[in-house]
């Protein structure tokens, strides 16, 4: 149904202390359903189009795309190309947030193509458009008149000083110890995505249920919009399911049960495929038509067997390999669920049993930290690399630009599940799993003032049979500890599954689910955290939602399993290493006066480039005056630190400097000890021995170790080479060298005799030097006697 028939309508409601409105009938009227959701000055447009699906589809072709246009925030796109390009990580994660709560709320038989496009048209940089887009997707679907078991309410909660805040702003989230998104129907919770600072499980459960309560107001608002538009209630048709399912169930149920209890994944999959081949061979010649088997309506079948996967196949349809495969899949799901409810998991474990865990650290010699985490047939190789401020990731979008010092990337190649696929870039699933693991670990990392390194963690999944994202969390913790990152507490993660039989009123929670339990079960509830509380939580469902008792039971069961996992992890490494890897750069941070940043950088960057060349250290300075020095060797960073400290503090009497000779005079050498600042080393201060000429000791451009011995009232600096050498214990080549005896048979001072006069360095020389001036800023006058 096109919304061109809908007149302009707007409904609004205050949720918490935020006013939220939904409007339709004004923009995008040729879409099947379109709304504009507004909170503050953030407005997001969501449009839904439903069209007939392609013939032969065996899945529901739902597509969700969220895109941000920078004009919404009054900005230009960053970079050289001033137009939005491929989707950013934020856009991909928001697309997943919109998709996850609504996908399970479509009937299994529905095969029409549905496309949802969302994005902000106005952004105030305080109210994130992601959750309003989730609300808009539900509202647009209801208006589009597709068979959707909605509406769905979605809300973000923060917590500041122990108080829960609905739809927190960006400023409020910076102070919050919780960032929780919950989606609900009227009866149950259908999606959770949340991150906290070690929130105890009961407090996390309370926050989830408060979000569920507030979502009822958002559901009522959407119903108010439908009523304002004047749309009648949508009726879902009764669907006849394929009777071939019951035929296969009755004939092959026992072999099916035996196959689905094989412990090893590969053997179980091979046996399942062999059974399918056998069924196809036996059913094709014997039963070309399925009309002999009575059909069951959707409601009767689901009530009898709890089968959630009906398909609109005519009772007299011809039996084909494709039809057999579809029926086989439905029977496989039914049998796996029955076995689990009877207490028989595919790999033989009990409901709360973990698979065997193996942890190793320090596997890779060149990475700064590495770990292997294996739980059953899920294996994650996780590495850590430490970098400098230059390695931070700049993130630009419609919200304020910021920099990331911690990144976690997740990769799962096809060989991890024994498949052949072309190698592509990371998909939505990989980006989503990486983001979940990253935010679950981020809260236990040290602050930049304590550990200034930029951190990148990479999780490569080498084997996968359930919950590889939580394996990445565990492996990331081990890898960070191996790298010497001083984390506050180790983080572990686990996934809890669920199989429900609503007709019988039974359910079974499953700790550490494997692939079959995830695929055929109702829930994948991931919980990560420390021994103190939850740091990350994510719920995905295949049914129509879970209630409060199941949520709280899951959180408690996950807590018990997490403690066991943490104990296994700490057996391989008890605490972060005292020293970072020898291959990691050495970082030193110092604070300088922001007014002296220009002095360190120099004209056109000349000074900072020279410092980097001389010390081999990389120098990064931020606007607050924090200087980060990095070098592969500690000596380089320390040398750069000493030079910058000396430069910004000014000349300190008694301090030794490594200078460079800039000018040579008869009476001494001028040495640059700081950029733009030099002093005089008088010839008498060059050595303890006799120096007849300055060029005996140095030439222009030579490095020279000097000590500042005086600064006069005109800021002229007097330096001493011999004092610096003596203090450092270095060799003075001319030390002890005597003055030459007088020549020419007489006293050069006349008949009166007396000690021989030094050719330079006497009082008259000193007076002359004082008249000439010494020290001062290079390029300016050195004293009153110098023009």
Secondary structure, 3 states (H helix, E strand, C coil): CCHHHCCCEEEEEEECCEEEEEEECCCCCCCCEEEEEEECCEEEEEEEEEECCCCCCCCCCEEEEECCCHHHHCCCCCCCCCCCCCCCHHHHHHHHHHHHHHHCCECCCCCCEEEEEEEEEECCCCCCHHHHHHHHHHHHHHHHCCCECCCCEEEEEEEECCEEEECCCHHHHHHCCEEEEEEECCCCEEEEEEEEEEECHHHHHHHHHHHHHHHHHHHHHHHHHHHHHCCCCCCCCCCECCCHHHHHHHHHHHHHHHHCCCCCHHHHHHHHHHHHHHHHHHHHHHCCECCCCCCCEHHHHHHHHCCCCCCCCCCCCECCHHHHHHHHHHHHHHHHHHHHHCCCCCCCCCCCCCCCEEEEECCCCCCCEEEEEEECCEEEEEEEEEECHHHCEEECCCCCCEEECEEEEEEECHHHHCCCCCCCCCCHHHHHHHHHHHHHHHCCCCCCCCCCCEEEEEEEEEECCCCHHHHHHHHHHHHHHHCCCCCCCCCEEEEEEEEEECCCCEEEEEECCCHHHHHHCCEEEEEEECCCCEEEEEEEECCCCECHHHHHHHHHHHHHHHHHHHHHHHCCCCCCCCCCCCCCCEEEEEECCHHHHHHHHCHHHHHHHHHHHHHCCEEEECCCCEEEEEECCHHHHHHHHHHHHHHHHCCCCCCEEEEEEEEEECCEEEEEEECCEEEEEEHHHCCCCCCCCHHHCCCCCCEEEEEEEEECCCCCEEEEHHHHHHHHCCCCCCCCCCCCCCCCCCCCCCCCCCCCCCCCCCHHHHHHHHHHCCCEECCCCCCCCCC
